[in-house]
Amino acid sequence: MVGKITLTVTDSGPSEKTLTGEIPVELFMSYWGSAVKELGEDAHIEGFRSGHIPEKVLVQNVGESAVLYEMAERTLAAEYPGMLAEQNIDAIGRPEITITKLAKDNPLGFAIKTAVTPEVKLPDYHRIAEQEFAQEAEPVTVSNQEVESVLNELREARRNDGMELPASAAADDEFAHSVGKFASLDELKTKIQENLQEEKEVKTRDKRRMRALEAILAQTPITVPRALVAAETEKMLAELRANIEHMGLKFPDYLAHIKKTEDELRAVWQADAERRVSLGLILAKIAEMEKLAPNEEEISHEVAHLLEHYPDADPSRLHTHVAGQLTNELVLKFLENQK
């Protein structure tokens, strides 16, 4: 008969809890076989094919400690969700796991620190949103000069790409047709004007939305878990690296140019990361309060679209990302409608 997991839960910081305890020896040792099999799949031992290495030979070569660590990972990965459910802990982010006792034919000792969803006491967000969105939006106009500027950029881009330009030095109907099969230069200009108008309207809308969220945040006391701030700074770093590399530059060269290390960037971003996390928590809380959620069909459609462009992406992570983005959009539209 398998014994019961012993577990103690303590508060270890703002919106953080630590779970300490032991996994019964019978339960821990039940993962020996699967751990040996997993290690055997990747091991390379002369005279044996991977996946067909006798257990005794494998343990002698990789070491018993390697098997025990693999067992510990498997055991905690399987049992951790049940511990959270039993203790009614709403954990978020990746936990910090420390093995405190690891030996064959002994209980597995552990300490797990995890961030928990902080309590978010929202102000009267209906009233705040109503006040923010009741104000008239800034008028959006597009000048002829802006349209001409885009036309010039199109011609320069074509020239830099080495494509053949129309004989005329000025933009004309021939150029318009070569750009996108437009019937005339006027038609191309109209399309440019429409695109610029839409871009400006989106920017104006986003500014109004952010003002409303900032106003709600100003009246919302939140203690943000350190783990979430750290995760957000890593996300910001990954976004910056991707943008730099997309421009054809090497990230270490960029850091050298701005005379910053990754750790220095993380330190500079702390306040902004905390703000971003706080806004995310507010959006999630309003979604919960107002029961706002996209339907599965919308999520699946968007995930399928993204997978066409990023076939190597993890579908489950994409699903989570898309669900979050669509939920946030529902919340923002809800706030806009309070005017």
C-alpha positions in Angstrom: 0.0 0.0 0.0 1.4 3.4 -1.0 1.6 5.9 1.8 0.4 9.5 1.8 2.4 12.5 0.7 3.4 14.6 3.6 3.0 18.3 2.9 3.4 21.6 4.6 2.5 24.9 3.0 3.9 28.2 4.1 3.8 31.8 2.8 7.3 32.6 1.5 6.8 36.1 0.1 4.3 38.4 -1.5 1.9 36.2 -3.5 4.3 33.2 -3.0 3.9 29.9 -1.2 6.4 27.1 -0.5 5.3 23.5 -0.4 7.7 21.2 1.6 7.3 17.5 2.2 8.1 14.0 1.2 6.9 11.5 -1.4 6.5 8.0 0.0 9.2 5.6 -0.9 6.8 3.2 -2.7 5.5 6.0 -4.9 8.9 7.4 -5.6 10.5 4.0 -6.5 7.6 3.2 -8.8 9.2 5.6 -11.3 12.5 3.6 -11.5 11.5 1.6 -14.5 10.3 4.6 -16.6 13.3 6.6 -15.6 15.7 3.9 -16.7 13.8 3.5 -20.0 14.0 7.2 -20.7 17.7 7.4 -20.0 18.3 4.3 -22.1 16.7 5.9 -25.1 19.3 8.7 -25.2 22.3 6.9 -23.9 25.2 5.9 -26.2 27.2 3.0 -24.8 29.6 1.0 -27.0 28.3 -2.4 -27.9 24.7 -1.6 -27.3 21.9 0.1 -29.3 20.1 3.0 -27.7 16.8 1.8 -26.2 18.2 -1.8 -25.8 20.7 -1.3 -23.0 20.4 -3.7 -20.1 19.4 -1.9 -16.9 22.5 -2.9 -15.0 24.8 -1.8 -17.7 23.0 1.6 -18.1 23.1 2.3 -14.3 26.8 1.5 -14.2 27.5 3.9 -17.0 25.2 6.9 -16.3 25.3 6.5 -12.5 22.5 5.8 -10.0 22.2 9.5 -9.2 21.2 10.3 -12.8 18.4 7.7 -12.5 17.3 9.1 -9.2 17.1 12.7 -10.6 15.1 11.5 -13.5 12.8 9.7 -11.1 12.5 12.9 -9.0 11.5 15.0 -12.0 8.9 12.5 -13.1 7.5 12.0 -9.7 7.1 15.7 -8.9 5.7 16.5 -12.4 3.0 13.9 -11.9 2.2 14.7 -8.2 2.5 18.5 -8.2 -0.9 19.3 -9.8 -2.6 17.1 -7.2 -0.8 18.8 -4.3 -2.0 22.2 -5.6 -5.6 20.9 -6.0 -5.5 19.4 -2.5 -4.3 22.6 -0.9 -6.6 24.8 -3.1 -3.5 26.7 -4.4 -4.0 28.8 -7.6 -0.3 28.6 -8.8 1.0 30.6 -11.7 4.3 30.5 -13.6 7.0 27.9 -13.3 7.8 26.7 -9.8 11.3 26.7 -8.2 12.0 23.1 -7.1 14.6 22.0 -4.7 15.3 18.3 -3.9 16.0 18.0 -0.2 16.4 14.2 0.0 17.3 11.9 -2.8 18.3 8.3 -2.2 17.3 4.9 -3.5 14.7 3.1 -1.5 14.0 6.2 0.5 11.2 8.9 0.4 11.8 11.8 -1.9 12.2 15.1 0.0 11.3 18.4 -1.8 10.6 22.1 -1.4 8.6 23.8 -4.1 8.3 27.6 -4.2 5.5 28.9 -6.5 3.9 32.2 -7.3 0.2 32.3 -6.7 -2.4 34.4 -8.3 -2.5 37.6 -6.2 -5.7 39.1 -5.0 -6.9 41.8 -7.3 -9.5 44.2 -5.8 -10.8 46.1 -8.7 -12.2 49.6 -8.3 -15.4 50.7 -10.1 -13.9 49.9 -13.6 -17.3 50.6 -15.3 -17.2 54.2 -14.1 -13.6 54.7 -14.9 -14.0 53.3 -18.4 -17.1 55.4 -18.9 -15.2 58.6 -18.0 -12.2 57.8 -20.2 -14.1 56.8 -23.3 -16.8 59.5 -22.9 -14.1 61.9 -24.1 -14.1 62.7 -27.8 -11.5 60.8 -29.7 -8.8 62.8 -31.4 -9.7 63.5 -35.0 -7.6 61.5 -37.5 -6.6 62.9 -40.8 -4.1 62.0 -43.5 -2.3 64.7 -45.5 -1.3 64.7 -49.1 2.3 65.0 -47.9 2.1 61.8 -46.0 0.7 60.0 -49.0 3.5 61.3 -51.2 6.0 60.2 -48.6 4.8 56.6 -48.7 4.9 56.8 -52.5 8.6 57.8 -52.4 9.3 55.0 -49.9 7.7 52.5 -52.3 9.9 53.7 -55.2 13.1 53.6 -53.0 12.2 50.1 -51.8 11.7 48.9 -55.4 15.0 50.4 -56.4 16.9 48.9 -53.4 15.4 45.5 -54.2 17.0 45.7 -57.7 13.5 45.4 -59.4 12.9 47.1 -62.7 11.2 50.6 -62.3 9.0 52.3 -65.0 11.0 54.6 -67.3 9.3 57.6 -65.8 11.2 59.3 -63.0 8.0 60.3 -61.2 5.3 58.0 -59.8 2.6 57.6 -62.5 0.0 55.1 -63.7 2.7 52.7 -65.0 4.4 52.7 -61.6 1.0 52.1 -59.8 0.3 49.1 -62.0 3.7 47.7 -61.3 3.3 48.0 -57.6 0.1 46.1 -57.1 -1.8 46.0 -60.4 -3.6 49.3 -59.5 -5.4 50.8 -62.5 -4.1 54.2 -61.9 -1.9 56.4 -59.7 -5.0 57.9 -58.1 -6.2 54.4 -57.1 -2.8 53.6 -55.5 -2.9 57.0 -53.6 -6.4 56.2 -52.4 -5.3 52.8 -51.1 -2.3 54.4 -49.3 -4.6 57.1 -47.8 -7.0 54.4 -46.5 -4.1 52.3 -45.0 -2.7 55.4 -43.3 -6.1 56.4 -42.0 -6.6 52.9 -40.6 -3.2 52.8 -38.9 -3.8 56.2 -37.3 -7.3 55.1 -36.0 -5.8 51.9 -34.5 -3.1 53.9 -32.7 -5.7 56.4 -31.4 -7.9 53.6 -30.2 -5.0 51.8 -28.5 -3.9 55.0 -26.7 -7.5 55.5 -25.4 -7.6 51.9 -24.3 -4.2 52.2 -22.5 -5.4 55.4 -20.7 -8.4 53.6 -19.4 -6.3 50.6 -18.2 -3.8 52.9 -16.6 -6.6 54.8 -14.8 -7.9 51.4 -13.5 -4.4 50.3 -12.4 -3.9 53.6 -10.5 -6.8 52.6 -8.2 -6.0 48.9 -8.0 -3.6 47.7 -5.2 -1.7 44.6 -6.5 1.2 42.8 -5.0 2.9 41.3 -8.1 4.8 38.0 -7.5 8.5 38.2 -8.2 8.4 35.1 -10.3 5.9 36.8 -12.7 8.1 39.9 -13.0 11.1 37.8 -13.7 9.2 35.8 -16.4 8.0 39.1 -18.0 11.5 40.5 -18.2 12.6 37.2 -19.9 9.8 37.7 -22.4 10.8 41.3 -23.0 14.4 40.1 -23.6 13.3 37.4 -26.0 11.2 39.9 -27.9 14.1 42.4 -28.2 16.4 39.6 -29.3 14.0 38.5 -32.0 13.5 42.0 -33.3 17.3 42.6 -33.5 17.9 39.3 -35.2 15.0 40.0 -37.6 16.9 43.1 -38.7 19.9 40.9 -39.6 22.0 42.0 -36.6 23.7 39.8 -33.9 22.3 40.3 -30.5 25.7 40.3 -28.7 26.8 43.1 -31.1 23.7 45.1 -30.3 24.4 44.8 -26.6 28.0 45.9 -27.1 26.7 48.9 -29.1 24.4 50.1 -26.4 26.9 49.2 -23.7 24.5 47.0 -21.7 24.5 43.4 -20.5 21.4 41.2 -20.4 21.3 41.5 -16.6 21.5 45.3 -16.8 18.5 45.3 -19.3 16.6 43.1 -16.9 17.2 45.6 -14.1 16.2 48.6 -16.2 13.0 46.8 -17.2 11.8 45.8 -13.7 9.3 48.6 -13.3 7.9 48.2 -16.8 7.7 44.4 -16.4 5.7 44.8 -13.1 3.4 47.3 -14.8 2.8 44.9 -17.7 2.1 42.0 -15.3 -0.3 44.2 -13.3 -2.2 45.2 -16.4 -2.5 41.6 -17.4 -3.9 40.6 -14.0 -6.4 43.4 -14.3 -7.6 42.2 -17.7 -7.8 38.7 -16.5 -9.9 39.7 -13.4 -12.3 41.8 -15.5 -12.7 38.9 -17.9 -13.5 36.6 -14.9 -15.9 39.2 -13.4 -17.8 39.8 -16.6 -17.5 36.1 -17.8 -15.8 37.1 -21.1 -14.2 34.4 -23.1 -13.7 33.6 -26.8 -15.3 30.4 -28.1 -13.2 27.4 -29.0 -13.9 27.8 -32.7 -12.4 31.3 -32.8 -9.3 30.1 -30.9 -8.8 27.0 -33.1 -9.2 29.1 -36.3 -6.5 31.6 -35.2 -4.2 28.8 -34.0 -4.5 27.0 -37.4 -3.7 30.3 -39.2 -0.6 30.9 -37.1 0.6 27.3 -37.6 0.6 27.9 -41.3 3.2 30.7 -40.8 5.0 29.1 -37.9 4.8 25.3 -38.4 7.4 24.5 -35.8 5.5 26.3 -33.0 4.0 24.4 -30.1 0.2 24.1 -30.7 -0.6 24.0 -27.0 1.4 27.2 -26.3 -0.1 28.9 -29.3 -3.6 27.9 -28.0 -2.8 29.5 -24.6 -1.4 32.6 -26.3 -4.3 33.1 -28.7 -6.9 32.5 -26.0 -5.3 35.2 -23.9 -5.1 37.7 -26.7 -8.7 37.1 -27.8 -9.9 37.4 -24.2 -8.0 40.7 -23.7 -9.6 42.0 -26.9 -13.1 41.1 -25.5 -12.3 43.0 -22.2 -11.0 46.1 -24.0 -14.1 46.2 -26.2 -16.3 45.7 -23.1 -14.6 48.7 -21.5 -15.0 50.8 -24.6 -18.8 50.1 -24.6 -19.1 51.6 -21.1 -19.1 55.1 -22.7 
